C-alpha cells in the first residue's frame, strides 16, 4: 500500500519491522547472502562507473542489504534504514530517521552538491510512490517495473526490460549530445 501511495511509508515500515522483534540478527546475513540482484543492475552500475558517473542507492530497505550492494558493486553511497539490535536479536525497531520519499530526494540533492554534479546530469530510478519526489528532482526520472502512480508521473517508464535499458537510455543520450 505504501508503494502505491495509499499508506504513509514510515508507518508501513515500522509495522513490518515490528514483526522482526526477537528474530536472530543472523537472519540478516542469510538474507544478504541470498539476495537476488535486480536484472541488469550490475551492467548498469558498471556502465555508469565506466562513464565516471557516481552511483548511489537511497533505499527504504536496510543498511545490511544496501551495504552488501555497496561492497559488491562499488557504489559511491548508500542511504538506508538501520535495524536496531540488542545482543544477537533484532528489537523490531528502526534506528534514526526513516529513509522515506523526502530523504530520498534530499539524498539526491546532497550527493549532487557533494560531487559537483550538474542537475542536468542527474538520474533517479524507482518503482514506488516513495520514489516520486526523487524522480521529479532528477533531470531524468525512470520508473522501472513501477506501480501505476509512478509510471504515470515518471519521465520514462520501463515495463518490459531490465535495468540494462536505463544504460541504453544514457548511452543514447550521450550519443545524441555528441552530435549536437
C-alpha positions in Angstrom: 0.0 0.0 0.0 2.9 2.4 0.8 4.5 1.7 -2.6 1.2 2.6 -4.2 1.0 5.8 -2.2 -2.0 4.7 -0.2 -0.2 4.5 3.2 2.5 6.5 4.8 5.8 4.7 4.2 7.2 5.3 7.7 4.1 3.8 9.3 4.3 0.8 7.0 8.0 0.2 7.6 7.6 0.4 11.4 4.8 -2.1 11.4 6.7 -4.5 9.2 9.9 -4.1 11.2 8.0 -4.8 14.4 7.3 -8.3 13.1 11.1 -8.9 13.4 11.2 -8.5 17.2 13.3 -11.1 18.8 14.5 -12.6 15.5 18.2 -13.5 15.4 20.4 -10.9 13.8 22.0 -13.8 11.8 18.9 -13.8 9.5 20.1 -10.5 8.0 23.3 -12.3 6.9 21.3 -15.2 5.5 19.1 -12.8 3.5 22.1 -10.7 2.4 23.9 -13.7 1.1 20.9 -14.9 -0.9 19.7 -11.5 -2.0 18.9 -11.6 -5.8 20.0 -8.7 -7.8 17.6 -6.8 -10.0 18.3 -8.0 -13.5 20.7 -5.6 -15.3 21.9 -3.9 -12.1 25.5 -5.0 -12.5 25.6 -3.9 -16.1 24.0 -0.5 -15.3 26.4 0.2 -12.4 29.5 -1.0 -14.4 28.4 1.2 -17.4 27.8 4.2 -15.2 31.1 3.8 -13.3 33.0 3.4 -16.7 31.5 6.7 -17.7 32.7 8.3 -14.4 29.2 8.7 -13.0 28.6 8.5 -9.3 26.2 5.7 -8.3 24.2 5.6 -5.1 21.3 3.8 -3.6 18.7 5.6 -1.5 16.5 2.7 -0.2 13.6 2.3 2.1 15.2 -1.1 2.8 18.0 -1.7 5.3 21.7 -0.9 5.6 22.7 -4.5 5.9 21.5 -5.2 2.4 22.4 -1.9 0.8 25.9 -2.2 2.4 26.4 -5.5 0.7 25.4 -4.0 -2.6 27.8 -1.1 -2.0 30.6 -3.6 -1.3 29.8 -5.9 -4.2 29.2 -3.2 -6.8 31.4 -0.4 -5.7 28.6 2.1 -5.1 29.7 5.6 -4.0 27.0 6.0 -1.4 24.1 4.2 0.3 21.2 5.6 2.3 19.0 3.1 4.0 17.3 2.3 7.3 19.2 0.9 10.3 17.6 -2.0 12.2 18.1 -1.8 15.9 19.7 -4.8 17.6 20.2 -5.8 21.2 22.8 -8.5 21.6 22.1 -11.1 18.9 18.4 -10.2 18.5 16.5 -7.6 16.5 14.4 -5.3 18.6 11.7 -4.7 16.0 12.6 -1.0 15.8 14.4 1.2 13.3 17.2 3.5 14.5 17.3 7.1 13.4 15.4 8.7 10.6 13.4 6.6 8.2 14.5 6.8 4.5 11.2 8.0 3.1 10.4 10.0 0.0 11.8 13.2 1.3 15.0 11.6 2.5 15.5 10.0 -0.9 15.0 13.3 -2.7 17.3 15.1 -0.2 20.0 12.4 -0.7 20.0 13.0 -4.4 20.4 16.8 -3.9 23.1 16.3 -1.2 25.1 13.9 -3.4 24.7 16.2 -6.4 26.3 19.0 -4.4 28.9 16.8 -2.7 30.2 15.5 -6.0 29.7 18.7 -8.0 27.3 17.1 -10.5 25.2 19.4 -12.6 21.5 19.0 -12.0 21.1 18.3 -15.7 23.3 15.2 -15.2 21.2 13.5 -12.5 19.3 10.3 -13.0 17.0 8.6 -10.5 15.4 5.2 -10.8 12.5 4.0 -8.7 9.4 1.8 -8.5 7.2 3.1 -5.7 5.4 6.2 -4.6 8.2 6.9 -2.1 10.5 7.4 -5.1 8.4 10.1 -6.8 10.0 13.3 -5.2 13.4 11.9 -6.1 12.3 11.0 -9.7 10.9 14.5 -10.1 14.0 16.2 -8.8 16.3 14.3 -11.2 16.9 15.5 -14.7 15.8 12.0 -15.8 13.4 10.1 -13.6 12.9 6.5 -14.6 10.2 4.2 -13.4 11.2 0.5 -13.6 8.5 -2.1 -13.2 6.8 0.5 -11.1 3.4 0.9 -9.5 0.9 2.7 -11.8 1.1 6.0 -9.9 4.9 6.1 -10.6 4.6 5.1 -14.2 2.1 7.9 -14.8 4.4 10.6 -13.3 7.9 9.5 -14.3 9.5 10.9 -17.5 10.3 7.4 -18.7 8.7 4.1 -17.7 10.3 0.8 -18.4 7.9 -2.1 -18.1 9.3 -5.0 -20.2 13.1 -4.7 -19.9 15.5 -4.7 -17.0 17.9 -2.1 -15.7 20.2 -2.5 -18.7 17.5 -0.5 -20.6 18.5 2.5 -18.4 22.1 2.2 -19.5 20.9 2.2 -23.1 18.9 5.4 -22.5 22.0 7.0 -21.0 24.2 5.9 -23.9 21.7 7.1 -26.5 21.5 10.5 -24.7 25.3 10.8 -24.7 25.5 9.9 -28.4 22.8 12.5 -29.3 24.5 15.1 -27.2 27.8 14.4 -29.0 26.1 15.0 -32.4 24.7 18.4 -31.3 
